[in-house]
Amino acid sequence: MAKATAKSGKTSGRRMAARGGAKSGGMETRTKEDLYREAQKAGIEGRSQMSKSQLISALRHR
C-alpha cells in the first residue's frame, strides 16, 4: 500500500537551507561581505566599522 502524502504547507529542509533558514545555521554561515551588502540595503548606519557578529545583530534587530 502506497503512503499518502499531504501538503503540510511547511518549507522543506533543503529549501530552508538554501534561503538561510534554521537548518543552514542562519546568518552565521554567511560571509561578512554578504552581511555588509544586506546591511547596506537595509540602511544600517555604521556598518563599515562593524564586525561580522555586530552586522548579524544589527540585521536581526532592524
N, CA, C and O atoms as a GROMACS GRO file, in nm:
protein
  248
    1MET      N    1   0.084  -0.118   0.000
    1MET     CA    2   0.000   0.000   0.000
    1MET      C    3   0.089   0.125   0.000
    1MET      O    4   0.180   0.136   0.082
    2ALA      N    5   0.063   0.217  -0.090
    2ALA     CA    6   0.145   0.337  -0.102
    2ALA      C    7   0.109   0.437   0.008
    2ALA      O    8  -0.007   0.450   0.048
    3LYS      N    9   0.211   0.507   0.053
    3LYS     CA   10   0.190   0.610   0.155
    3LYS      C   11   0.126   0.732   0.092
    3LYS      O   12   0.168   0.778  -0.015
    4ALA      N   13   0.026   0.785   0.156
    4ALA     CA   14  -0.036   0.907   0.106
    4ALA      C   15   0.044   1.026   0.159
    4ALA      O   16   0.078   1.031   0.277
    5THR      N   17   0.073   1.120   0.071
    5THR     CA   18   0.145   1.238   0.116
    5THR      C   19   0.053   1.357   0.110
    5THR      O   20  -0.018   1.377   0.011
    6ALA      N   21   0.053   1.434   0.214
    6ALA     CA   22  -0.031   1.553   0.220
    6ALA      C   23   0.059   1.675   0.225
    6ALA      O   24   0.166   1.672   0.286
    7LYS      N   25   0.016   1.780   0.162
    7LYS     CA   26   0.093   1.905   0.168
    7LYS      C   27   0.071   1.967   0.305
    7LYS      O   28  -0.043   1.993   0.345
    8SER      N   29   0.178   1.991   0.375
    8SER     CA   30   0.167   2.048   0.508
    8SER      C   31   0.181   2.199   0.507
    8SER      O   32   0.150   2.265   0.606
    9GLY      N   33   0.228   2.254   0.394
    9GLY     CA   34   0.249   2.398   0.388
    9GLY      C   35   0.382   2.440   0.447
    9GLY      O   36   0.415   2.558   0.449
   10LYS      N   37   0.457   2.343   0.495
   10LYS     CA   38   0.588   2.374   0.554
   10LYS      C   39   0.695   2.369   0.447
   10LYS      O   40   0.683   2.294   0.350
   11THR      N   41   0.798   2.450   0.464
   11THR     CA   42   0.909   2.452   0.370
   11THR      C   43   1.001   2.334   0.400
   11THR      O   44   1.030   2.305   0.515
   12SER      N   45   1.046   2.268   0.295
   12SER     CA   46   1.134   2.154   0.315
   12SER      C   47   1.267   2.200   0.373
   12SER      O   48   1.305   2.316   0.358
   13GLY      N   49   1.338   2.111   0.439
   13GLY     CA   50   1.468   2.141   0.497
   13GLY      C   51   1.567   2.190   0.394
   13GLY      O   52   1.646   2.281   0.421
   14ARG      N   53   1.564   2.130   0.275
   14ARG     CA   54   1.656   2.171   0.169
   14ARG      C   55   1.628   2.313   0.124
   14ARG      O   56   1.721   2.391   0.104
   15ARG      N   57   1.500   2.348   0.109
   15ARG     CA   58   1.466   2.484   0.068
   15ARG      C   59   1.498   2.584   0.177
   15ARG      O   60   1.541   2.696   0.148
   16MET      N   61   1.478   2.546   0.302
   16MET     CA   62   1.513   2.635   0.413
   16MET      C   63   1.662   2.663   0.413
   16MET      O   64   1.704   2.777   0.433
   17ALA      N   65   1.743   2.560   0.390
   17ALA     CA   66   1.888   2.577   0.390
   17ALA      C   67   1.930   2.671   0.279
   17ALA      O   68   2.020   2.753   0.298
   18ALA      N   69   1.868   2.661   0.164
   18ALA     CA   70   1.903   2.746   0.052
   18ALA      C   71   1.868   2.892   0.081
   18ALA      O   72   1.932   2.983   0.027
   19ARG      N   73   1.769   2.914   0.164
   19ARG     CA   74   1.727   3.051   0.197
   19ARG      C   75   1.795   3.104   0.322
   19ARG      O   76   1.766   3.216   0.364
   20GLY      N   77   1.884   3.027   0.384
   20GLY     CA   78   1.949   3.073   0.504
   20GLY      C   79   1.867   3.045   0.628
   20GLY      O   80   1.879   3.117   0.728
   21GLY      N   81   1.784   2.942   0.624
   21GLY     CA   82   1.697   2.909   0.736
   21GLY      C   83   1.768   2.833   0.846
   21GLY      O   84   1.891   2.822   0.846
   22ALA      N   85   1.692   2.780   0.937
   22ALA     CA   86   1.744   2.716   1.056
   22ALA      C   87   1.841   2.602   1.028
   22ALA      O   88   1.941   2.588   1.098
   23LYS      N   89   1.815   2.522   0.928
   23LYS     CA   90   1.899   2.406   0.902
   23LYS      C   91   2.037   2.443   0.850
   23LYS      O   92   2.129   2.362   0.859
   24SER      N   93   2.055   2.563   0.796
   24SER     CA   94   2.183   2.600   0.740
   24SER      C   95   2.270   2.675   0.840
   24SER      O   96   2.386   2.704   0.810
   25GLY      N   97   2.219   2.706   0.956
   25GLY     CA   98   2.295   2.781   1.055
   25GLY      C   99   2.263   2.930   1.051
   25GLY      O  100   2.321   3.008   1.126
   26GLY      N  101   2.173   2.969   0.965
   26GLY     CA  102   2.130   3.108   0.960
   26GLY      C  103   2.238   3.202   0.912
   26GLY      O  104   2.321   3.166   0.828
   27MET      N  105   2.237   3.322   0.966
   27MET     CA  106   2.329   3.426   0.921
   27MET      C  107   2.475   3.394   0.952
   27MET      O  108   2.565   3.445   0.885
   28GLU      N  109   2.498   3.313   1.052
   28GLU     CA  110   2.635   3.283   1.093
   28GLU      C  111   2.717   3.216   0.983
   28GLU      O  112   2.840   3.226   0.982
   29THR      N  113   2.651   3.150   0.890
   29THR     CA  114   2.724   3.081   0.783
   29THR      C  115   2.752   3.172   0.663
   29THR      O  116   2.827   3.134   0.573
   30ARG      N  117   2.694   3.290   0.661
   30ARG     CA  118   2.714   3.384   0.551
   30ARG      C  119   2.844   3.461   0.570
   30ARG      O  120   2.894   3.473   0.682
   31THR      N  121   2.898   3.513   0.462
   31THR     CA  122   3.023   3.589   0.472
   31THR      C  123   2.996   3.730   0.525
   31THR      O  124   2.883   3.780   0.517
   32LYS      N  125   3.100   3.792   0.578
   32LYS     CA  126   3.087   3.928   0.627
   32LYS      C  127   3.050   4.022   0.512
   32LYS      O  128   2.970   4.114   0.529
   33GLU      N  129   3.107   3.998   0.396
   33GLU     CA  130   3.078   4.080   0.278
   33GLU      C  131   2.929   4.072   0.242
   33GLU      O  132   2.867   4.174   0.210
   34ASP      N  133   2.873   3.953   0.246
   34ASP     CA  134   2.731   3.934   0.216
   34ASP      C  135   2.644   4.005   0.319
   34ASP      O  136   2.546   4.071   0.283
   35LEU      N  137   2.680   3.993   0.446
   35LEU     CA  138   2.605   4.060   0.552
   35LEU      C  139   2.616   4.211   0.538
   35LEU      O  140   2.518   4.283   0.562
   36TYR      N  141   2.734   4.260   0.500
   36TYR     CA  142   2.754   4.402   0.479
   36TYR      C  143   2.662   4.455   0.368
   36TYR      O  144   2.600   4.560   0.383
   37ARG      N  145   2.655   4.380   0.258
   37ARG     CA  146   2.568   4.422   0.147
   37ARG      C  147   2.422   4.428   0.191
   37ARG      O  148   2.349   4.520   0.154
   38GLU      N  149   2.379   4.330   0.270
   38GLU     CA  150   2.241   4.330   0.319
   38GLU      C  151   2.218   4.448   0.414
   38GLU      O  152   2.113   4.512   0.410
   39ALA      N  153   2.316   4.477   0.499
   39ALA     CA  154   2.305   4.591   0.590
   39ALA      C  155   2.299   4.722   0.512
   39ALA      O  156   2.228   4.815   0.550
   40GLN      N  157   2.373   4.728   0.402
   40GLN     CA  158   2.372   4.846   0.316
   40GLN      C  159   2.232   4.866   0.257
   40GLN      O  160   2.180   4.978   0.257
   41LYS      N  161   2.173   4.758   0.208
   41LYS     CA  162   2.038   4.765   0.152
   41LYS      C  163   1.936   4.807   0.258
   41LYS      O  164   1.839   4.876   0.227
   42ALA      N  165   1.959   4.764   0.383
   42ALA     CA  166   1.867   4.794   0.492
   42ALA      C  167   1.890   4.934   0.549
   42ALA      O  168   1.812   4.981   0.632
   43GLY      N  169   1.997   5.001   0.505
   43GLY     CA  170   2.025   5.137   0.552
   43GLY      C  171   2.080   5.143   0.693
   43GLY      O  172   2.059   5.241   0.764
   44ILE      N  173   2.151   5.038   0.736
   44ILE     CA  174   2.207   5.034   0.870
   44ILE      C  175   2.332   5.121   0.874
   44ILE      O  176   2.428   5.098   0.801
   45GLU      N  177   2.330   5.222   0.961
   45GLU     CA  178   2.443   5.314   0.972
   45GLU      C  179   2.555   5.255   1.055
   45GLU      O  180   2.530   5.176   1.147
   46GLY      N  181   2.679   5.292   1.023
   46GLY     CA  182   2.795   5.245   1.097
   46GLY      C  183   2.841   5.106   1.057
   46GLY      O  184   2.927   5.048   1.122
   47ARG      N  185   2.783   5.052   0.951
   47ARG     CA  186   2.812   4.914   0.911
   47ARG      C  187   2.958   4.891   0.872
   47ARG      O  188   3.010   4.781   0.890
   48SER      N  189   3.025   4.994   0.820
   48SER     CA  190   3.163   4.975   0.776
   48SER      C  191   3.258   4.949   0.894
   48SER      O  192   3.366   4.893   0.875
   49GLN      N  193   3.219   4.989   1.013
   49GLN     CA  194   3.301   4.968   1.132
   49GLN      C  195   3.261   4.844   1.210
   49GLN      O  196   3.324   4.811   1.311
   50MET      N  197   3.156   4.774   1.165
   50MET     CA  198   3.102   4.660   1.240
   50MET      C  199   3.174   4.530   1.208
   50MET      O  200   3.220   4.508   1.096
   51SER      N  201   3.184   4.446   1.309
   51SER     CA  202   3.234   4.309   1.291
   51SER      C  203   3.122   4.225   1.234
   51SER      O  204   3.007   4.270   1.225
   52LYS      N  205   3.154   4.103   1.197
   52LYS     CA  206   3.052   4.012   1.143
   52LYS      C  207   2.941   3.991   1.246
   52LYS      O  208   2.823   3.994   1.210
   53SER      N  209   2.976   3.969   1.371
   53SER     CA  210   2.873   3.944   1.473
   53SER      C  211   2.789   4.069   1.497
   53SER      O  212   2.670   4.058   1.527
   54GLN      N  213   2.848   4.187   1.486
   54GLN     CA  214   2.771   4.310   1.502
   54GLN      C  215   2.674   4.331   1.384
   54GLN      O  216   2.562   4.378   1.402
   55LEU      N  217   2.719   4.295   1.263
   55LEU     CA  218   2.631   4.304   1.147
   55LEU      C  219   2.512   4.212   1.164
   55LEU      O  220   2.398   4.251   1.136
   56ILE      N  221   2.536   4.088   1.209
   56ILE     CA  222   2.428   3.992   1.232
   56ILE      C  223   2.328   4.048   1.332
   56ILE      O  224   2.207   4.043   1.310
   57SER      N  225   2.379   4.101   1.441
   57SER     CA  226   2.292   4.157   1.546
   57SER      C  227   2.210   4.274   1.491
   57SER      O  228   2.090   4.284   1.517
   58ALA      N  229   2.274   4.363   1.416
   58ALA     CA  230   2.205   4.479   1.360
   58ALA      C  231   2.096   4.435   1.262
   58ALA      O  232   1.987   4.492   1.260
   59LEU      N  233   2.126   4.335   1.181
   59LEU     CA  234   2.027   4.286   1.083
   59LEU      C  235   1.910   4.218   1.152
   59LEU      O  236   1.796   4.230   1.108
   60ARG      N  237   1.937   4.148   1.259
   60ARG     CA  238   1.829   4.079   1.330
   60ARG      C  239   1.739   4.177   1.405
   60ARG      O  240   1.621   4.149   1.426
   61HIS      N  241   1.793   4.291   1.444
   61HIS     CA  242   1.716   4.387   1.525
   61HIS      C  243   1.671   4.509   1.447
   61HIS      O  244   1.635   4.610   1.508
   62ARG      N  245   1.673   4.502   1.317
   62ARG     CA  246   1.630   4.618   1.236
   62ARG      C  247   1.482   4.637   1.237
   62ARG      O  248   1.431   4.730   1.175
   0.00000   0.00000   0.00000
